[in-house]
Amino acid sequence: MAEHTAPRLGAWARADGIIGVVARVADGQVTLFDPGQRRQLTVATDALEQVPSAAAQVTVAVAVPLPHGLDETDLRRWVAMLTDPVLRHRARQALGDEQLDAGVTLPEVTVTATPLTDGALHCLCGAVTPPGDSHAGGCPRCGRQPTPPATPRSA
């Protein structure tokens, strides 16, 4: 990173082929966590390369038949299983092993990411800093590195 300064928690960086969120900074070492691959890497601060990021709205959509009274937590877990191909495969395999119908693993999921161009800074903690507010000290709620809005592309 620039001048080997320690990045702020929540910033995105790259090292040794992994792109991850800065999850720990201590004693000249930085730990990156790759949330997609669920892996971590600890390297010296000077081994990092900053990765640009921009705020986006991610939408997961799936059409499923829902019974009256299904708990929201159970619905979230079902949708998570459908969204993650590894979890979907494992569920399908477990149902097959028990000679059960794998219908609950069949609904197709669409995932879309739309850049946010609202001018606000967005943080992992959910805080939104309005345009024009200072963020030199990080997120005003938690201190992590907020992510800027996407910059509009010129035509």
C-alpha positions as a Markdown table, in Angstrom:
| # | Residue | x | y | z |
|---|---|---|---|---|
| 1 | Met | 0.0 | 0.0 | 0.0 |
| 2 | Ala | 1.1 | 3.6 | -0.4 |
| 3 | Glu | 4.2 | 4.3 | 1.7 |
| 4 | His | 3.7 | 1.1 | 3.5 |
| 5 | Thr | 1.0 | 2.6 | 5.8 |
| 6 | Ala | -1.3 | 0.2 | 7.5 |
| 7 | Pro | -4.7 | 0.1 | 5.8 |
| 8 | Arg | -7.9 | 0.6 | 7.8 |
| 9 | Leu | -10.1 | -2.3 | 8.7 |
| 10 | Gly | -12.7 | -2.9 | 6.0 |
| 11 | Ala | -10.5 | -1.7 | 3.1 |
| 12 | Trp | -10.0 | -4.1 | 0.2 |
| 13 | Ala | -6.4 | -5.2 | -0.7 |
| 14 | Arg | -4.5 | -7.9 | -2.7 |
| 15 | Ala | -1.5 | -10.0 | -1.7 |
| 16 | Asp | -0.2 | -13.4 | -2.9 |
| 17 | Gly | -3.1 | -13.9 | -5.3 |
| 18 | Ile | -5.9 | -13.3 | -2.8 |
| 19 | Ile | -8.2 | -10.3 | -2.7 |
| 20 | Gly | -9.8 | -9.7 | 0.6 |
| 21 | Val | -11.1 | -7.3 | 3.2 |
| 22 | Val | -8.6 | -6.1 | 5.8 |
| 23 | Ala | -9.7 | -8.0 | 8.9 |
| 24 | Arg | -6.7 | -7.3 | 11.3 |
| 25 | Val | -3.8 | -4.9 | 11.5 |
| 26 | Ala | -1.2 | -5.6 | 14.1 |
| 27 | Asp | 2.6 | -5.4 | 14.4 |
| 28 | Gly | 3.3 | -4.6 | 10.8 |
| 29 | Gln | 1.1 | -7.5 | 9.7 |
| 30 | Val | -2.2 | -7.4 | 7.9 |
| 31 | Thr | -4.7 | -10.2 | 7.7 |
| 32 | Leu | -6.9 | -10.3 | 4.6 |
| 33 | Phe | -10.2 | -12.2 | 4.7 |
| 34 | Asp | -11.7 | -13.4 | 1.3 |
| 35 | Pro | -15.4 | -13.7 | 2.1 |
| 36 | Gly | -16.2 | -15.6 | -1.1 |
| 37 | Gln | -13.6 | -18.3 | -0.7 |
| 38 | Arg | -13.7 | -18.1 | 3.2 |
| 39 | Arg | -10.0 | -18.0 | 3.5 |
| 40 | Gln | -7.5 | -15.7 | 5.2 |
| 41 | Leu | -3.9 | -14.6 | 4.6 |
| 42 | Thr | -1.5 | -12.7 | 6.9 |
| 43 | Val | 1.3 | -10.7 | 5.2 |
| 44 | Ala | 3.5 | -7.8 | 5.9 |
| 45 | Thr | 1.9 | -4.4 | 5.4 |
| 46 | Asp | 4.4 | -3.6 | 2.6 |
| 47 | Ala | 3.3 | -6.7 | 0.7 |
| 48 | Leu | -0.2 | -5.3 | 0.1 |
| 49 | Glu | -1.7 | -3.7 | -3.0 |
| 50 | Gln | -4.7 | -1.5 | -2.5 |
| 51 | Val | -7.7 | -2.6 | -4.5 |
| 52 | Pro | -10.3 | 0.0 | -5.6 |
| 53 | Ser | -13.8 | -0.6 | -4.5 |
| 54 | Ala | -17.2 | 1.0 | -5.0 |
| 55 | Ala | -20.5 | 0.6 | -3.2 |
| 56 | Ala | -23.1 | -1.6 | -4.9 |
| 57 | Gln | -26.6 | -2.9 | -4.1 |
| 58 | Val | -26.6 | -6.7 | -4.4 |
| 59 | Thr | -30.0 | -8.3 | -5.0 |
| 60 | Val | -30.7 | -12.1 | -4.6 |
| 61 | Ala | -33.9 | -13.2 | -6.2 |
| 62 | Val | -35.5 | -16.7 | -6.2 |
| 63 | Ala | -39.1 | -17.8 | -6.7 |
| 64 | Val | -40.1 | -20.5 | -4.2 |
| 65 | Pro | -43.4 | -21.8 | -2.7 |
| 66 | Leu | -43.7 | -20.7 | 0.9 |
| 67 | Pro | -45.8 | -22.3 | 3.5 |
| 68 | His | -47.7 | -20.1 | 5.9 |
| 69 | Gly | -45.7 | -19.7 | 9.1 |
| 70 | Leu | -42.2 | -20.4 | 7.8 |
| 71 | Asp | -39.7 | -18.7 | 10.1 |
| 72 | Glu | -37.7 | -15.9 | 8.5 |
| 73 | Thr | -34.4 | -17.5 | 9.8 |
| 74 | Asp | -35.3 | -20.8 | 8.1 |
| 75 | Leu | -36.2 | -18.9 | 4.9 |
| 76 | Arg | -32.8 | -17.1 | 4.9 |
| 77 | Arg | -31.0 | -20.4 | 5.4 |
| 78 | Trp | -32.9 | -22.0 | 2.5 |
| 79 | Val | -32.1 | -19.1 | 0.2 |
| 80 | Ala | -28.4 | -19.2 | 1.4 |
| 81 | Met | -28.3 | -22.9 | 0.4 |
| 82 | Leu | -29.8 | -22.1 | -3.0 |
| 83 | Thr | -27.4 | -19.2 | -3.6 |
| 84 | Asp | -24.2 | -21.0 | -2.7 |
| 85 | Pro | -23.4 | -23.8 | -5.3 |
| 86 | Val | -21.4 | -25.8 | -2.7 |
| 87 | Leu | -24.2 | -25.8 | -0.2 |
| 88 | Arg | -26.7 | -26.6 | -2.9 |
| 89 | His | -24.6 | -29.6 | -4.1 |
| 90 | Arg | -24.1 | -30.9 | -0.5 |
| 91 | Ala | -27.9 | -30.6 | 0.2 |
| 92 | Arg | -28.8 | -32.3 | -3.1 |
| 93 | Gln | -26.3 | -35.1 | -2.3 |
| 94 | Ala | -27.5 | -35.5 | 1.3 |
| 95 | Leu | -31.2 | -35.7 | 0.2 |
| 96 | Gly | -30.2 | -38.3 | -2.5 |
| 97 | Asp | -28.3 | -40.3 | 0.1 |
| 98 | Glu | -31.5 | -40.6 | 2.1 |
| 99 | Gln | -33.5 | -41.3 | -1.1 |
| 100 | Leu | -35.5 | -38.1 | -0.6 |
| 101 | Asp | -36.7 | -35.8 | -3.3 |
| 102 | Ala | -34.2 | -33.0 | -4.0 |
| 103 | Gly | -36.9 | -30.5 | -5.1 |
| 104 | Val | -36.0 | -28.0 | -2.4 |
| 105 | Thr | -32.6 | -27.6 | -4.1 |
| 106 | Leu | -34.0 | -26.9 | -7.6 |
| 107 | Pro | -35.2 | -23.2 | -7.5 |
| 108 | Glu | -32.8 | -21.1 | -9.6 |
| 109 | Val | -31.3 | -18.0 | -8.0 |
| 110 | Thr | -30.3 | -14.7 | -9.8 |
| 111 | Val | -27.8 | -12.4 | -8.2 |
| 112 | Thr | -27.4 | -8.9 | -9.6 |
| 113 | Ala | -25.0 | -6.1 | -8.5 |
| 114 | Thr | -25.9 | -2.5 | -9.3 |
| 115 | Pro | -23.4 | 0.2 | -8.6 |
| 116 | Leu | -24.7 | 2.8 | -6.1 |
| 117 | Thr | -24.2 | 6.3 | -7.5 |
| 118 | Asp | -25.9 | 8.1 | -4.6 |
| 119 | Gly | -22.7 | 10.1 | -3.7 |
| 120 | Ala | -22.7 | 8.5 | -0.2 |
| 121 | Leu | -20.0 | 6.4 | 1.5 |
| 122 | His | -21.1 | 2.9 | 2.5 |
| 123 | Cys | -19.5 | 0.9 | 5.3 |
| 124 | Leu | -19.6 | -2.9 | 6.0 |
| 125 | Cys | -21.4 | -2.1 | 9.3 |
| 126 | Gly | -24.3 | -0.6 | 7.3 |
| 127 | Ala | -23.6 | 3.0 | 8.0 |
| 128 | Val | -24.2 | 5.5 | 5.1 |
| 129 | Thr | -22.3 | 8.8 | 5.2 |
| 130 | Pro | -24.0 | 11.4 | 3.2 |
| 131 | Pro | -22.2 | 13.2 | 0.4 |
| 132 | Gly | -20.0 | 16.0 | 1.6 |
| 133 | Asp | -19.5 | 14.6 | 5.2 |
| 134 | Ser | -15.9 | 14.1 | 6.2 |
| 135 | His | -14.6 | 10.5 | 6.4 |
| 136 | Ala | -10.9 | 11.1 | 7.1 |
| 137 | Gly | -11.2 | 9.2 | 10.3 |
| 138 | Gly | -13.1 | 6.3 | 8.7 |
| 139 | Cys | -16.7 | 5.3 | 9.2 |
| 140 | Pro | -18.3 | 7.6 | 11.9 |
| 141 | Arg | -20.1 | 4.6 | 13.4 |
| 142 | Cys | -17.3 | 2.0 | 13.6 |
| 143 | Gly | -14.1 | 3.4 | 12.2 |
| 144 | Arg | -13.7 | 1.0 | 9.3 |
| 145 | Gln | -12.9 | 2.1 | 5.8 |
| 146 | Pro | -16.1 | 3.2 | 4.1 |
| 147 | Thr | -16.5 | 2.5 | 0.4 |
| 148 | Pro | -17.2 | 5.4 | -2.0 |
| 149 | Pro | -20.1 | 5.3 | -4.5 |
| 150 | Ala | -19.4 | 4.2 | -8.0 |
| 151 | Thr | -18.3 | 6.9 | -10.4 |
| 152 | Pro | -20.5 | 7.3 | -13.4 |
| 153 | Arg | -18.8 | 6.2 | -16.6 |
| 154 | Ser | -18.6 | 8.6 | -19.4 |
| 155 | Ala | -20.4 | 7.7 | -22.6 |
